[in-house]
Amino acid sequence: MNNDITDLLDQAEVVRERRPAKMVTAVRIDLDTQSALESAAAARGIGASTLMRQIIEQWVQANSALANRDAE
């Protein structure tokens, strides 16, 4: 059995998707809130900062929809 994949790699095309630019932002929260976020994130199998980002993104999307409706 030949496990050499050199020919396959020579024919492969590298495709890189552009990811949106990100910015690091500091947020001050009390220790109880941080603890609750960490527990909720751990239950979901993600990091606390990922959970915070998801919550903020959902809030922005929901409020953008409201702002667009008000502008009409």
Buried (B, 14 or more C-beta within 10 A) or exposed (E): EEEEEEEEEEEEEEEEEEEEEEEEEEEEEEEEEBEEBEEEBEEEEEEBEEBBBEEEEEEEEEEEEEEEEEEE
